[in-house]
């Protein structure tokens, strides 16, 4: 799901933005400083590896590297880079500073962080599922699914409206559960590294992928979620841990194949400007 990804200068801009919010700890500043750099390195590594060791053939209609597609995905990503320090981070920080103070003492430190990560992943599973159920949310989430191929850039292809809605929904959880901003930032790193991995076109040894899939979402699981068949699109909602879908009956029985069509059933990709305005158009 939509998470903020702040590399380089954008991370510095986010730090300047939160400097004006009182009560931000040194730990938050440190996490923010390293978050963007770590994710950027991971994205670059997977971007290179998936082209050296592809699992599925790249479509030839957009050139060997798919520059037009990369430009669309990159444009959506850049819009969210600008939005994150102005809207997403301030919302999360404000929520953490005004959260209900009911958490017991044992729910703190690293054990508390681990509990927070599990709860946040559980909640994002249901938020992702809601994005496929409620038409208003699907209008924005559909932009992510209109991508006709998957690679690491798909993981950062989200409409800015979905990013804002996700930030507001997460703020509600932070307020009610008292989740500290440190846990939120650690979770963002976890989710983004996982999303870059399971959207990637990296070919893994079957035994390695089967082993990983017992715990985390892998490309073989998530590519089925992007299958251009609505029954599969509305399945496999997990974001990081892979056990929520079997637990709540949303795991698809479909197996990934290299020739599996990707996208939204009955719809094609749109030019970048059309992607920006599509959620706001009247539909019959």
Helices and strands as residue ranges (DSSP letters): H 8-19, H 26-52, G 60-62, H 67-83, I 84-88, H 89-97, H 109-133, H 135-145, G 152-156, H 160-177, H 181-199, H 206-213, H 219-225, H 230-233, H 243-247, H 272-278
